[in-house]
Amino acid sequence: MEHLELFFKSIFIDNMVFATFLGMCSYLAVSKKVSTAVGLGAAVIFVLAVTVPINWLLDQYLLQPGALSWLGAEYAEYDLSFLSFIMFIATIATMVQLVEIIVEKFAPALYNSLGIFLPLIAVNCAILGGSLFMQSREIPTLGLSLVYGIGSGIGWFLAILAIAAIREKIRYSSVPPALRGLGITFIITGLMAIGFMSFGGMLTGGDDASKKKEAPKAEIKVEQKQVEDSLTKVNETEKEETEKELADNTKKITE
């Protein structure tokens, strides 16, 4: 359940484009055609799915304070967290080079259409953001980091695919001259971001409902306790009155 929740949250709620507006340069430049958007989106999914788990391992066993304790007690005090950016970018650059070689070998037409933006994945802030968010949110396991990387990549893929499909249709629409090009694209992106904000209640609605259900139970328990206390006081009062009455009757009989 935790894996599924993180997967959908990284796609819809924490979408790289619509929630944090990362990777906008490639998002705007390569979204003129659906075919190129699909190719770049698939490359981003692959790079995020590989680099986020690798960087999780680097963070857990090299970069965190005390992460080198597995080498021996004398290394437990070392803190290499200042190397996070360098290590993460090195991992990302390696994976991007691998993707570039594969795309150039098996899809030369796609490689030519993507142009400079394929090697620029190495400095795409969405790719680095995936690793940094993984680190800052302290994702506990390697499996969850893999799920987060795949989900973040799919979220970015859906964003660029949606805007590419819309931009292809807009060519045949009567857009005002002042908004043609990037102007209408920014407006559409903002509207889509507002739409994705509506997914924010998907994973919190159940929690709110459970809290609302638990609240009446707590109130009932408080009321029950108050009733019990009241009954106890009534019983004690009646007991005292009865004892007093018996004492008075006994005194009268004695006299």
C-alpha positions, 0 to 999 in steps of 0.5 A: 500500500505504501508503494502504491500511495507513493507512486500515485502521489509522485505522478499526480500530487507532486508532479515535477512540472505542475507542482514544482515547475522543474524541467521547464526548458525541455518541457517547452522546447520539445513539446511541439510534436507528440512523437518527440515528446514521447521519446524525451519523456521515455528517456526521462522515465528511464534516467529517473528510474535508474538514478534515483535508486543509485543515488539512494544507495550513495546517500545511505552508504556514503554521503549521510553523516555516519554512513561510512560506519560499515567500513569500520568504527574509525570511519563513523565520524566522517560526513560526506554530505557536502559531496551530494550534488557532485555525486548525484550529477555524476550518476545522472550524467553517466546514465544520460550518456548511456541513454544517448548512445542507445537512442542514437544507435536504435532510433537515429531519427528521434536522436536528430529530432531531440537534438541538443535537448537529449544530452541536456537531460544531464542538467535537467533540474527535474532529474536532479530534483528527483534525487534531491527530493528523495534525499530531503524526504528521507525515503526509507527503502531502496524499493520506495526510491525506485517507485518514486523515481518511476512515478516522477518520470511518468508524471513528467512524461504525462505532462510533456505528452499532454502539452504536446498534444494540445499544442498540435491542436492549437495550430488549427485554432484561432489564438489571439496574435499576442498569445501565440507561441509560448504565451498560450503555452504558459497559460495552458500549463498554469490551467493544467497545474490548477487541475492537477492540484485537485488530486491533492485530496486523493490521499488525504480524504481518507485520513480526514474521514477517519478522524471525523469518525474517531471524534464522535467516539471520543465524545461518547467516551467523555459523556459516559465518564461524566454520567458515571461520575454523576451516578457515583456522586448521587449514590454517595449522597444517598448513602450519606442521607440514609446513614444519617437517617438511621443514626437519627432513628437510632438516637430517638429509639434510645431516648 
